[in-house]
Amino acid sequence: MAYGRIVNIEYHSEEDYELALKKWIEWFPHNTSDALSRNTIRTGDTTVFFLATYETEALANKGAAAAKRFFDMEGHHIREVIAFHGPVVA
């Protein structure tokens, strides 16, 4: 069953947003699980939603672990991370 992850990130500033997003775009293709779909939505001057749908929960968990590694590396840019996850129902 497909499994989704939604991560809301608030950065300390617009500059932090720009720097971290640039690094993420360069980093994630080489370091995260393949996703059925992946979207990044800017929801404010310093906030973004990352949406990913994976084929299985196990792949989603691998993706979450990879994202955590990135957030640990770039945490000095980040004010808050809120993550949601669950099976895709429709």
Contacts in CASP RR format, 6 or more apart in sequence:
PFRMAT RR
TARGET T0000
AUTHOR 0000-0000-0000
METHOD contacts of the structure
MODEL  1
MAYGRIVNIEYHSEEDYELALKKWIEWFPHNTSDALSRNTIRTGDTTVFF
LATYETEALANKGAAAAKRFFDMEGHHIREVIAFHGPVVA
1 56 0 8 1.000
1 57 0 8 1.000
1 87 0 8 1.000
1 88 0 8 1.000
2 36 0 8 1.000
2 53 0 8 1.000
2 54 0 8 1.000
2 55 0 8 1.000
2 56 0 8 1.000
2 87 0 8 1.000
2 88 0 8 1.000
3 53 0 8 1.000
3 54 0 8 1.000
3 55 0 8 1.000
3 56 0 8 1.000
3 57 0 8 1.000
3 59 0 8 1.000
3 60 0 8 1.000
3 85 0 8 1.000
3 86 0 8 1.000
3 87 0 8 1.000
3 88 0 8 1.000
4 51 0 8 1.000
4 52 0 8 1.000
4 53 0 8 1.000
4 54 0 8 1.000
4 60 0 8 1.000
4 85 0 8 1.000
4 86 0 8 1.000
4 87 0 8 1.000
4 88 0 8 1.000
5 50 0 8 1.000
5 51 0 8 1.000
5 52 0 8 1.000
5 54 0 8 1.000
5 60 0 8 1.000
5 63 0 8 1.000
5 64 0 8 1.000
5 83 0 8 1.000
5 84 0 8 1.000
5 85 0 8 1.000
5 86 0 8 1.000
6 49 0 8 1.000
6 50 0 8 1.000
6 51 0 8 1.000
6 83 0 8 1.000
6 84 0 8 1.000
6 85 0 8 1.000
7 49 0 8 1.000
7 50 0 8 1.000
7 67 0 8 1.000
7 81 0 8 1.000
7 82 0 8 1.000
7 83 0 8 1.000
7 84 0 8 1.000
8 43 0 8 1.000
8 47 0 8 1.000
8 48 0 8 1.000
8 49 0 8 1.000
8 80 0 8 1.000
8 81 0 8 1.000
8 82 0 8 1.000
8 83 0 8 1.000
8 84 0 8 1.000
9 20 0 8 1.000
9 47 0 8 1.000
9 48 0 8 1.000
9 50 0 8 1.000
9 71 0 8 1.000
9 78 0 8 1.000
9 80 0 8 1.000
9 81 0 8 1.000
10 46 0 8 1.000
10 47 0 8 1.000
10 78 0 8 1.000
10 79 0 8 1.000
10 80 0 8 1.000
10 81 0 8 1.000
11 17 0 8 1.000
11 20 0 8 1.000
11 46 0 8 1.000
11 47 0 8 1.000
11 48 0 8 1.000
11 77 0 8 1.000
11 78 0 8 1.000
11 79 0 8 1.000
12 46 0 8 1.000
12 77 0 8 1.000
12 78 0 8 1.000
12 79 0 8 1.000
13 46 0 8 1.000
14 45 0 8 1.000
14 46 0 8 1.000
16 46 0 8 1.000
16 77 0 8 1.000
16 78 0 8 1.000
17 45 0 8 1.000
17 46 0 8 1.000
17 47 0 8 1.000
17 48 0 8 1.000
17 77 0 8 1.000
19 77 0 8 1.000
20 74 0 8 1.000
20 75 0 8 1.000
20 77 0 8 1.000
20 78 0 8 1.000
21 40 0 8 1.000
21 48 0 8 1.000
23 70 0 8 1.000
23 74 0 8 1.000
24 70 0 8 1.000
24 74 0 8 1.000
27 70 0 8 1.000
28 66 0 8 1.000
28 67 0 8 1.000
28 70 0 8 1.000
31 66 0 8 1.000
31 69 0 8 1.000
31 70 0 8 1.000
32 62 0 8 1.000
32 63 0 8 1.000
32 66 0 8 1.000
32 67 0 8 1.000
33 54 0 8 1.000
33 59 0 8 1.000
33 60 0 8 1.000
33 62 0 8 1.000
33 63 0 8 1.000
33 66 0 8 1.000
34 54 0 8 1.000
34 59 0 8 1.000
35 52 0 8 1.000
35 53 0 8 1.000
35 54 0 8 1.000
35 59 0 8 1.000
35 63 0 8 1.000
36 53 0 8 1.000
36 54 0 8 1.000
36 55 0 8 1.000
37 51 0 8 1.000
37 52 0 8 1.000
37 53 0 8 1.000
38 50 0 8 1.000
38 51 0 8 1.000
38 52 0 8 1.000
38 53 0 8 1.000
39 50 0 8 1.000
39 51 0 8 1.000
39 52 0 8 1.000
40 48 0 8 1.000
40 49 0 8 1.000
40 50 0 8 1.000
40 51 0 8 1.000
41 48 0 8 1.000
41 49 0 8 1.000
41 51 0 8 1.000
42 48 0 8 1.000
43 49 0 8 1.000
46 79 0 8 1.000
50 67 0 8 1.000
52 60 0 8 1.000
52 63 0 8 1.000
53 88 0 8 1.000
54 60 0 8 1.000
54 63 0 8 1.000
57 86 0 8 1.000
57 87 0 8 1.000
60 85 0 8 1.000
60 86 0 8 1.000
64 83 0 8 1.000
64 85 0 8 1.000
71 78 0 8 1.000
71 81 0 8 1.000
END
